[in-house]
Amino acid sequence: MITTPQIETVPIALSAEGVIRVGGTRVTLDTIVHAFNRGMSAEEIVIAYPAVSLADVYDVIAYYLRHQDEVAAYIREREKRAETVRRAVEARHPEMAGIRARLLARREAQQRKSE
């Protein structure tokens, strides 16, 4: 008897807030894509984000590779929204701008050390 393989869908879902999440977790599509584009393997991504399964990470990477333009547009839109929110918060709390600058400088220094 020949059995038919089960057809599976990509393990991503759009939340009520308009954020695409992976495998029923809070890990976002853009998190996986950014990690992959930084050179992380699927296994390394799972180590960094243990809430997602290895199979889901492979599925999401494959989806991204098949739909790079659409995913890039989605990520650009998310980054624009994040920038708008950041500016609104800084306008309400100007003291936060100094904290953000110090944290970014610290992160850059740590990245230089690890290279």
C-alpha positions in Angstrom: 0.0 0.0 0.0 1.3 3.4 -1.0 0.8 6.2 1.6 0.7 9.8 0.7 3.1 12.1 2.6 1.4 14.7 4.9 1.4 18.2 3.5 2.7 20.6 6.2 2.5 24.4 6.3 5.3 26.8 7.3 5.2 27.2 11.1 4.6 31.0 11.1 1.6 32.9 12.3 0.6 36.6 12.2 -0.3 37.9 15.7 -3.0 40.4 16.4 -0.3 43.1 16.6 0.8 42.3 13.0 4.0 40.5 14.1 4.9 37.2 12.4 5.9 34.6 15.1 7.5 31.2 14.6 6.1 27.9 15.8 3.7 29.1 18.3 6.5 30.9 20.2 7.2 34.6 20.9 10.3 34.3 18.6 9.7 36.5 15.5 10.3 35.8 11.9 12.7 38.7 11.7 14.8 37.3 14.6 15.3 34.1 12.7 16.1 35.9 9.5 18.6 38.3 11.1 20.3 35.4 12.8 20.5 33.4 9.6 21.8 36.5 7.7 24.5 37.0 10.3 25.8 33.5 9.4 24.2 31.4 12.2 23.3 27.9 11.3 19.9 26.5 12.1 21.4 24.6 15.0 23.0 27.8 16.4 19.7 29.6 16.1 18.0 26.9 18.2 20.7 27.2 20.8 20.2 31.0 20.9 16.4 30.7 20.8 15.5 27.4 22.5 11.8 28.1 22.3 11.9 27.2 18.6 12.4 23.7 17.3 15.1 22.8 14.8 12.5 21.7 12.3 10.7 25.0 12.6 13.9 27.0 12.0 14.7 25.0 8.9 11.2 25.5 7.6 11.4 29.3 8.3 14.8 29.6 6.6 13.4 27.7 3.6 10.4 30.0 3.5 12.6 33.1 3.8 14.8 31.8 0.9 11.8 31.3 -1.3 10.2 34.7 -0.4 13.2 37.0 0.2 11.6 40.1 -1.3 8.4 39.8 0.7 10.2 39.1 3.9 12.6 42.0 3.3 9.6 44.3 2.8 8.0 43.0 6.0 11.2 43.5 8.0 11.7 47.1 6.6 8.1 47.9 7.7 8.7 46.5 11.1 11.9 48.5 11.4 10.1 51.7 10.4 7.4 51.1 13.0 10.1 50.4 15.7 11.8 53.7 14.8 8.5 55.6 15.1 7.9 54.0 18.5 11.5 54.8 19.6 11.2 58.4 18.6 7.8 58.8 20.4 9.3 57.3 23.6 12.4 59.5 23.4 10.1 62.6 22.8 8.2 61.7 26.0 11.3 60.8 27.9 14.3 62.8 26.6 16.6 61.3 29.3 16.3 57.9 27.5 18.3 59.2 24.5 21.5 59.3 26.6 20.9 55.8 27.9 20.3 54.4 24.4 23.5 56.0 23.1 25.6 54.5 26.0 24.1 51.1 25.4 24.8 51.2 21.7 28.3 52.3 22.3 28.8 49.5 24.8 27.4 46.9 22.3 29.8 48.3 19.5 32.8 48.0 21.9 31.8 44.4 22.7 31.4 43.5 19.1 34.9 44.9 18.3 36.4 42.8 21.1 34.8 39.6 19.8 36.1 40.2 16.2 
